[in-house]
Amino acid sequence: MAGPDTTEIHTANGTYGMTVSAPGAQSISLAIILTGLEDKYVTNASGTDEWINGSITISWSADLSQWGC
């Protein structure tokens, strides 16, 4: 737990994924890419603030947008 006048920063970068396949040519892949994702928690005399900066990219291969994914 943060005390007075402290800042905690947690940063995440990387690519995470999953592939599901069946016999034959059927398969789908999910990729989640984190770029400069930063969670900051600041405590000072005027209170506390917490925020998240960065970007998350999620994509399917083959394109599953026709089914709302």
C-alpha positions as a printed Julia matrix, in Angstrom:
69×3 Matrix{Float64}:
   0.0     0.0     0.0
   1.33    3.46   -0.9
   2.05    5.95    1.85
   2.2     9.77    1.82
   4.14   11.4    -1.03
   4.75    8.19   -2.99
   4.39    7.17   -6.62
   4.02    3.59   -7.84
   4.45    2.87  -11.56
   3.85   -0.51  -13.2
   4.73   -0.84  -16.9
   3.8    -3.65  -19.3
   5.01   -4.28  -22.84
   4.8    -7.37  -24.96
   2.7    -9.63  -27.11
   0.39  -12.28  -25.76
  -1.53  -14.72  -27.9
  -3.5   -17.88  -28.29
  -4.07  -20.21  -31.24
  -6.91  -22.69  -31.58
  -6.67  -25.26  -34.36
  -8.51  -28.33  -35.56
  -7.48  -31.09  -37.95
  -7.12  -29.7   -41.46
  -6.83  -26.04  -42.32
  -9.09  -24.63  -39.58
  -7.39  -22.39  -37.05
  -7.81  -18.98  -35.43
  -5.27  -16.87  -33.58
  -5.71  -14.08  -31.07
  -2.93  -11.52  -30.51
  -2.92   -8.92  -27.73
  -0.13   -6.32  -27.94
   0.66   -4.02  -25.0
   2.68   -0.9   -25.84
   3.9     1.35  -23.03
   0.95    0.36  -20.85
   1.58    2.17  -17.59
  -0.49    2.1   -14.4
   0.42    4.96  -12.02
  -0.73    5.41   -8.45
   0.22    8.7    -6.78
  -0.39    9.61   -3.13
   0.33   13.1    -1.81
  -1.0    15.61    0.69
  -3.96   16.51   -1.56
  -5.16   12.92   -2.01
  -4.57   10.04   -4.4
  -4.75    9.67   -8.18
  -4.58    6.56  -10.33
  -4.48    6.41  -14.11
  -3.51    4.19  -17.04
  -1.65    5.33  -20.17
  -0.53    3.39  -23.23
  -2.21    1.27  -25.85
  -3.67   -2.21  -26.23
  -4.14   -3.74  -29.69
  -6.27   -6.86  -30.08
  -6.57   -8.74  -33.37
  -7.9   -12.04  -34.67
  -6.5   -14.01  -37.58
  -8.59  -14.98  -39.6
 -10.73  -11.82  -39.33
 -13.65  -12.6   -36.98
 -15.29   -9.16  -37.18
 -18.19  -10.64  -39.16
 -19.2   -12.41  -35.91
 -18.7    -9.34  -33.72
 -15.25  -10.24  -32.37
